[in-house]
Amino acid sequence: MDETSDFLLLKIILVGDALVGKTCILQRYVDHSFHHSYVSTIGIDFKVKTLHLNDKFIKLQIWDTAGQERFHTISTRYFRGAHGLLIIYDITNSVSFDNVVGWMKDVDANAGEDVDRIILGNKCDLEEKRIVSKEKGAKLAWEHGARFFETSAKDNVNIEKAFLALVQDIMNKNYIYGQRTDVVNLKKTEKKKCCSR
Ligand SMILES: Nc1nc2c(ncn2[C@@H]2O[C@H](COP(=O)(O)OP(=O)(O)OP(=O)(O)O)[C@@H](O)[C@H]2O)c(=O)[nH]1
């Protein structure tokens, strides 16, 4: 990184019902791995990934929320201050798809109606068990003004693409003609800290 490049921090949240694959999507994206075993997320967890995009270093702080109902209050509390969210359902589970609308409302209420969001229909490798059609997923996303991808954390389908699209949407919204309007600039924050000593 040189003196002229920006270093930005973006907060991204993964939401959706239990078992849809939030943790696996995060592990695929950050650690390039996949686990068949299921360990339910307790409360909340996060990982960090750094991208270099259009001369900017972007540190993604990606929060993996717990889908289980008993953690709902904790999960939604973390939505505040998010720059973008991935709302995930499982294409083999119609209830997880029906619940996307509820998650959207939670996002509106806790992160704001303007926050960028993308809907993901995960487990698209399980075509033989598919219950939710791709068209249904795309229609729902269109109705909510969100982008849509079908993904597979297992086979690494569209995972990078989905995160990149979300980051680009956030950057397009927050950078107007190259000016930062909302995202946290780490370089500036760090400078401030050093001068106040
Ligand atoms: N076939 C297939 N299985 C997947 C995929 N993604 C996740 N799984 C499996 O689905 C199960 C649940 O995955 P998790 O990532 O733990 O689900 P989660 O949404 O984080 O669940 P909670 O932590 O309870 O909210 C695990 O057994 C995974 O191996 C996928 O793309 N394809």
The ligand as an ORCA input file, in Angstrom:
! r2SCAN-3c Opt
* xyz 0 1
  N     -24.529    -29.808     -0.625
  C     -24.226    -28.676      0.006
  N     -24.235    -28.624      1.353
  C     -23.930    -27.437      1.943
  C     -23.613    -26.272      1.200
  N     -23.386    -25.273      2.080
  C     -23.540    -25.790      3.303
  N     -23.863    -27.107      3.228
  C     -24.118    -28.017      4.360
  O     -25.245    -27.527      5.089
  C     -25.048    -27.716      6.497
  C     -25.202    -26.395      7.232
  O     -24.163    -25.521      6.836
  P     -23.717    -24.270      7.759
  O     -22.819    -23.435      6.941
  O     -23.201    -24.743      9.065
  O     -25.138    -23.562      7.987
  P     -25.465    -22.188      8.734
  O     -26.401    -21.436      7.878
  O     -24.190    -21.491      9.097
  O     -26.223    -22.688     10.040
  P     -26.386    -21.929     11.483
  O     -24.996    -21.720     12.026
  O     -27.170    -22.871     12.350
  O     -27.112    -20.651     11.232
  C     -23.666    -28.374      6.667
  O     -23.848    -29.772      6.815
  C     -22.955    -28.064      5.350
  O     -21.994    -29.025      5.007
  C     -23.607    -26.359     -0.235
  O     -23.360    -25.407     -0.984
  N     -23.935    -27.588     -0.779
*
